[in-house]
Amino acid sequence: MCSTGTGNKEENKEREKAYKMKSSLQHKKKKVKKNNTNMGIKRNHSSIKKHVFFFIIFLINIIIVSNMFRMQGEGQEVGLRL
């Protein structure tokens, strides 16, 4: 009888250890998920900067080409010949 009582205490201790390990692992997983979302936001922000940069370059190119065609229509020399 006494041996089963101590066995139950040992089992309870093991269960508590397992529960603590499990809860700490879940806590670590939550931290990792948080860091991943932050990294994702940073990546998205940098990709938005890249898109804005290329969009501005694209608009500048359109303005240059339209000015070239206007100059050609007026009978002036085109700046770039292909």
C-alpha positions, 0 to 999 in steps of 0.5 A, spaced: 500 500 500 505 504 501 509 503 495 503 505 491 502 511 495 509 513 493 508 511 486 502 515 485 507 521 488 512 520 483 507 519 477 504 526 479 511 529 479 512 526 472 506 529 470 507 536 473 514 536 469 511 533 463 506 539 463 511 544 465 515 542 459 509 542 454 507 549 457 514 552 456 514 549 449 507 552 447 510 558 450 516 558 445 512 556 439 508 562 440 514 567 441 517 564 434 510 565 431 510 572 433 517 573 431 515 570 424 510 575 423 514 581 425 519 578 420 514 578 415 511 585 416 518 587 415 519 583 408 513 586 406 515 593 407 521 592 404 518 589 398 513 595 398 519 600 397 522 596 391 515 596 388 515 604 389 522 605 387 520 601 380 514 605 379 517 612 379 522 609 374 517 607 370 513 613 370 520 617 369 521 613 362 514 614 360 515 622 361 521 621 357 518 617 351 512 622 351 517 628 350 521 624 345 515 623 341 512 630 342 519 633 339 519 628 333 512 631 332 514 638 332 520 637 327 525 637 332 531 632 332 529 626 337 534 625 342 535 618 342 535 614 335 535 607 335 
